[in-house]
């Protein structure tokens, strides 16, 4: 599995290896709503089951089928493409019978009911997962038991999973370039920087062609499903490489994903440093921490750490890390030094996030450094491990899996500022046939999901 280059909570315990997502049925996620429809109002809530389809692609297809703007479709969170997932969406002024009658490839409508408001990001309690890990190590049961015992006692490190950063892990670098008003760097990151993490050879070839300055060649080679990349290349060709104008042609919802990926990356870096500081005791409170109540997300500054620690030991509260933004609460003490260190390492000042547009809804927040794994059941059958569990909203199943499997293979972009990986020999590139594809699908770069 792709991964993230950060330390594990259970790093001293060996993992079991194995692979996930060998089939769509191996990764199933069921969104648990924060509330249920009231059966009155101008919005129709409806639950879909989708397979091999990202949330944004599902929204695009449904909006087209209903003949409404994409912005009329509400959703509480983004779900993986390589999975079978159920989630609730909403649409305004479309009656339930019309929604139930939808016939959209890869998407099935399960029910539809009226409600008074649009469904928005974060309007969910969490997600239930059923995951099958194939090909684990022999005699893995003792290892799984030891790791799970620690995670249930200490909590799961609340890392953002690799899905948050795109297949090449370039999304946070694009967000950084956009934040620093470096349009050429942002667009080059979208179109170039090939990576072996993208297993489609034509995509790798197209990125190499772009990096070599062959924009026409890159546009011809990118599959038709990479409509965003083709559109940007077309504009660059006809505008004599006007990168600033190209950035203006990236939809705001896509920019929001890039900015959010940067915030997520910085949080992960802070969590990694926190683990370095406190070790296995991820729930340990330090003076000046911003603690969060798990039941409602309320945050407060810790003055007397020893007095608050019993509540943390009961998993009522946890220390939190930064989602940098203008309105974020700042800690004091050791945690403040961690957060300043994270910004220094990437060359940012705290005030740089003040320029993010209010309409992007990225004003800053706190995120607990750990979450509780609930409703956990697991069993081993031969060389397969089956896991069923619930995680609160915003938590990633892959963060749990990486503690158990310990076979992360983080993409190249997490580590290097080099232009690109070493290109394959020309003899290998020449073997790649031009791909076929239909226009209108979103490219892989846009598939940045959250669980």
GICORWO-V180176 format. One line per field, one symbol per residue. phi: phi as a letter, one per 30 degrees, with the letter a starting at -180 (. if undefined). psi: psi as a letter, one per 20 degrees, with the letter a starting at -180 (. if undefined). burial: + if it has 9 or more other ideal C-beta (glycine too) atoms within 8 Angstrom, else -. Layout:
phi: ???
psi: ???
burial: ???
This chain:
phi: .dbbdbdcdcddcddcijbcidbdddbbbbdcddaceciakcccdbcccbbhadddddddddddddhbdeddccacacbeddacbcacbbbcibdeeddddebbeibbdcabbdacbddbejdadlbcbbbcccidddhdeddddddddddddcjcedddddedcidcicddddedddddhcddddddddcchdbdddddddddddddddddjcdddddddeeedcdddddddeddddchidddddddccedddedddddddeddddedddddddddcidddddcbejeccbdddbidbaddccddddeeddddidbbdbcdcdldcddcdbiddddedddedddciccedddddddeddhbdjacbddbbcdchdbbacbiccccbbacbdeidcdddddddddhbebddeddcbcdeaddddeedddddddddcacdjdddeeddccbc
psi: qqaqlqqqhkhipqaibrqrkhrhiioppopoqhrqqikqrjpoqqpqpqplprghhggggggghilqqhiipqqhrqqqgmroqpqprqqpkoqghhghjpnppjppphrpqqrirqprpimqhaqpqopppqlrqqlighggggghgghhghqpplqprhhhjrhikihhhghggghjlmhghghhhghbmqqihoiohhgggggggghijngggghhhpqhimhgghggggghgijllnhghghijpqhhghhggghhgggghgggghghghhgibhmhjpqqpiqoqpphhijqqqppgnghhihhhhhjkhrqqrrpnprhjppparbhhghghhggghhjkqqhihiiipphiilliqaqpqiqrppqkppqqpodjqpppprpqrqiqphhhghhhgglkqmpqhhhhqjqgrrpqrqhhhhhipqprqqqqiqqrhhimorq.
burial: ++++-+-+++--+-++++-++--+-++++++++-------+-+++++++++-+++++++++++-++-+-+-++++++++++-++++++++++-+-+-+++-+-+-++-+--++++---+---++-++++-++++-+---+--++-+++-++--++++++++++++++++++++++++++---+--++++++++++-++-+-++++++++++---+-+++-+++++++++++++++++-+--++-+++--+---++++++++++++++++++++++--+---+++++++++++++----+-++--+--++--+--+-+++++++++--+--+-+-++-++++++--+-+-+-++--+---+-+++-++++++++--+-+-+---++++++++++-++++++++++++++-+++++-----+--------+--+--+-+---+++++++++++
